[in-house]
Amino acid sequence: MGLSTFLIGCLPSSAQIGALAPILLVTLRLIQGIAVGGEWGGAVLMAVEHAPKKSRGFFGGAASLGSGAGVLLAYGAFALLNNLDDEAFLTWGWRLPFLFSVVVVGVGLYVRLRVEESPVFESEQHSSEATEKPPIPLIEVFRERPGKVLLGIGTVSGTFMSQAIVSTFLISYAATHYGLHRSTLLTLLNVSLVIMIFTIPFFSFISDKVGRRQIFIPAAVGYAVFAFVMFPMVGSGSPLIILATFIIGMAILNSAATGTSATLLSELFPTKFRYTGAGVAYQFAGLIGGGIGPLLASIFVAPGGIGPIGVSIMLAAFCTLSAICAYRIGDNRTVDLSDA
């Protein structure tokens, strides 16, 4: 993940190597995504499986907190380059955050190599039932727990899509169709991301008291309703209303969803399938919500499309699906992970 990020900053321009430049960019971005997909499950499981039973939600929210803080750090890094003129930024300025990311990766690698396996996993490894490891866990989890994998994908897809639309597509659409300054939109989004650093731990903590579903389902339903008002709110052009849009969409609804979804997925699978099951469910949801969702949204708002209402209907449908799937999962916060 770190190597592909660093190499993006080293890429020759299309003026130098032609069509190979965007091909290499997409390839490195794909490697980034695959690497994140493999590491997300491990990061979440390390947090959840090391946590006391009564604090699993709070510990599980750490991975989502890191993701939100990472987005804020990325926007902040590029904000520091705002004083560069367009020529300098396009020539070399945009490369700096990618190149300096090697420092962050170095710190992460240092920590990652020193993390011990969780007691839950160690117990599984030493049990008599773990004498034979599944040859291909991906195949095994789909063969033995297909329903749970599908439930996990359905649970996270809608909220994943909403987060992607609010944090990226909505900004692009507002700048293009409403004539709003992108820098203003990013600044207001950054304010909501700062608030999100506090709201994610809050919702994660509350989920240990009342249950994951009691936090996640209202967030999913809230997103389904919010989908029909976020475009008019941003289109108002009022900085206060736009800020309210990002606070509702990111600092409240997204925080409630992402702050509980990691633990929700982790508690869905037994130890021998937990890494694979949770990781696969999350990444397929990311493919649907973060990939197909914005692609369809772009088609809806293109000339001849049905416009923003199509995006709103799509988000409402997927978030409703997320709420239904989360309800079907049940309440697993009191389950012993060793017995899951």
N, C-alpha and C positions, 0 to 999 in steps of 0.2 A: 504493500500500500504506500509506504513512504517512498520507495524507489520510483514508482510510477508517478507520484505527485512531483517529486524532484525533477524527473525527466520531462514533464510537461513544461517546466520553466526553461528547459534547454532546447526545446523544439525549434528547428529552423522554420522560417516563415514560408508561406506559400509562394512568395516571390523568389525564394531560393531553391525550393525543391518541388514546387508545383502542387499537384493534387495529393502527393504523398504526405504533405503536412497535415491536412485535416484527417486523413486516414490514420496517421500515427496518433493524432490527438484523441480520436474516438477509441482507438485500441488501448491507449494508456488509461483513458477514462473507464473503459470496460474492466481493465485489470484492477483499477481502484475499487470499483463496485463489487467485484468478486471477492477481493481481499476484505473489504468492510463486511461483506456478508458472512465470511468465515469467522471474523473476529467478534462481530456483534454478539452472536450466541454465547461465545466463551466469556465475554465481558459480563453479560447479564447473569449467566449461570454462576460465575465466580462470586458475584455480589449476593445473589439470592441463596446459594447453597452455603455460604459462609455466615449468613444472617441467622439470628435467633428467630424461631417460628413467629413470634409476635411482631417482628420488625422486618419481615421479608419485603413488604411493599415499599418501605422506606429505603431499604438497601437496593432493591431492584430499580428504583427511580434514578439511581446514580448514573446508569448508562444513558438514560434520556437527558439527564442534566448535562452530562458531558457533550452530548450531541448539540444541545441548544447553545451551550457555551462556545462550542466549536464554530457554529454558524456566526455567532456574535463576533468571535475573534477574526473570522474570515472577512466579514463586512468591515470590521475595524481596520484590518490590515490594508484593505483597498481604499478606505477613507483617508488613510495617511498619504495616499498617492494623488489626492485630488488637486494638489497644487501644481502637479506636472502639467505641461501643455499636452495637447492631443498627440503630437508627433513623438514626444519623449515617452508618453504612456504606452502608445502602440508599438514603439520600437523596443523598449527594454523595461519600462516601468511595471507593466503587468506581470513580468516574470518574477519580480522580487518576492512576493508572498509565497510562490511555489518553491523557490529556491531556499528561502528561510524556513520553510516548513520542516526541513531536515532536523532542525533543532528540536521542534516539538516531537517529531517521530523518535529522535534519540532519547528523549526523556521517557516517552511511552514505552520504548523497547527496554530501557533500563528497569522500569517498574515491572513490566510484563514478565521478564525472565526471572524475577524474584518472587513471583506469586506462587504459593503452594497450592496443591490440589485441595479441594474442599473435603471436609470430613464425610459428606454424603457420598461423594464419588469414591473416596478411599474405602468406605464401607462396602460399596457395591463391588469394587474390584476384589476385595478379599472374601466376599461371600461365596458360598458353594455354587450359587446360581450363575456366577460370573466366570466360570471356568472356561466357557467357550464364548468368545466375542463374536458379534454379528460380523460376517465377512464384509458386507457392504451395508452400513447403517441406513443409508438413504433408501435402499430397496426394502430393508426390513421395516422401517417405520411406516412406509406406505402400505406394506403388506399387513402389518399387525395393528396399526393405528390410523387407517386412512380417514376415518371420520373426524378424528381429533385434528389431523393436519388440515383438513378442509375447514373445520371450525376455526382454527387459528388463522388461516388465510382470510376467511370471511370477516373475522373480528377486526383485524387490523387494516384491511384494504381501504375502507371508507374514510377512517380518520387519517390514514397515511395520505390519501388523495387530497383531502381537505387541507392538510398542512402544506402539501406541495403547491396547491392552487393559490392559497393565501400568501405564502412566502415568496413565490416566484412569478407564477402566471399573472396574478392580480396586479403586481407591480408593472410588469411589461405591458399589460393591457391598458392600465391607467395612463402610462406614459405615452402610449401610441394613440389611444382613442379619446382620452380626456385632456391631453396636452399638459399633463402634470410633470413637473421636473422629477426625474428619476432620483436625484440626490436627496430631494425632500422626502420622497417616499421611503428611501432606504433609511434615512435618519429616523423617521417615525417608526419604521419597523424595528430598528435597533433599540428604541425605547421599550418596545414590547418584549424584545428578547432579554433585556436587562431584568424586566419584571419577571419574566419566565424563569430566570435562575432561582427566584424565591418561590414561585408558585408550584413548580414541579415537585420540590421536596415537600411542600405543604400538602398537595393532593396525594402524594405517595404515602405520607405519614397518616393522613386521614383514612386511606384505604386499609390500613392495618386495623383501624377501629371499626369501620362500618362495612368493609368488604370492597373488593376490586370493582365488581359489577355496579355497585351503588355509585361509584364515581365515573366509571367508564361509560355506562349506558346513557346517563343524562348528558355527558359530553358529546356522544355520537348523535343523540337526538337534537341537542342544541346546534350542532354543526348542520344537521339537515334543515333546520329552520333558518339558521344564519346564512345559508347558501343563497337564499332569495333576497337578502337585504344588503349583502356586502358590496355588490356592484353599485347600487344606488348610493350607498354611504360613501364609497370612494369617489364616485362621480360627482358628489356635491362640491368637491374642491376645497372644502373647509379643512384646514389642518387638524382641528380638534376632532372633527368627525372621522377623518381618516385615521388619526391616532386611536380613537375608540374602536375602529374596525380592526386594527392590528392587535389591540389589547384583548378584545373579545376573542378573535380568531386564534391568536397565538398564546398570549399570556394566561388565558382562562381555559378555553375549550381544548386547545392543543396540549396545554400542560396537564389537564385532567386526563386526557386520553393517553398521551405518551408516558406520563408518570405512573400509570397503572398497567399498561399493555405488556411491558416486559415481564413483570411478575405474573400477570395473567397467563401468558404463554408458557412461562417456565413451570408453573404449577399444573399445566395441562398434561405433561408427559412424565413417564417413569424415568428413573435416573439413566438407564442404558440408552434411552432414546431422546433424552431431554435436549442435549446439545443439537442433535440433528433435527429433531422435531420443531423446536422453537426457532432455530435458525432458518430452516426451510420455510416455515409458515411466514416468518417476518419478511424474508427476501422475496417470496412470491407476492406477498402483499405490497412490497415496495415496487415490484415490477408492474403490478396492476395500478397501484395508487400513484407512484412517483413517475412511472413511465407512460403507461397507456392513458392515464387520466389527463395529464397536461397535453398529450398528443391529440386526444379527442377534443379537448377544450379549444385548442388552436383551430381545429377543423370547424367547430361550432361558430367561432367568431370570425372566421375568414369570410371574404366577400361571397355572398350567396348562401351563407350558413344561417342557422336559426338564431344566432346571437347569444348573449350572455345567459338568457333563460335556459338554453340547452345545457350550459355548464352547471347552472343551479339545479336543474332536474337530475343531472347525472350525480352530483354530489349528494343530493337528498336521497337518491335511491341507494347508493353505496353505503351511506352512513346509516340508513335504516337497516340494511343488511348487517352492518357491523353490530348494531344494537341487538338484533335478533340472535346473531351468533354468540355474542357475549352472554346473553341470557341463557342460551342453551348450554354454555360451558358449565354453569353452576358456580357455587361458592367453594373454592378449594383452599382458602386461606388457613384453615385449621388442619389441613392434611399434612401428615409427616412426609417430607420429600423422599425419605428412604422407603416409604411404603406406597408412593404414588404409582 
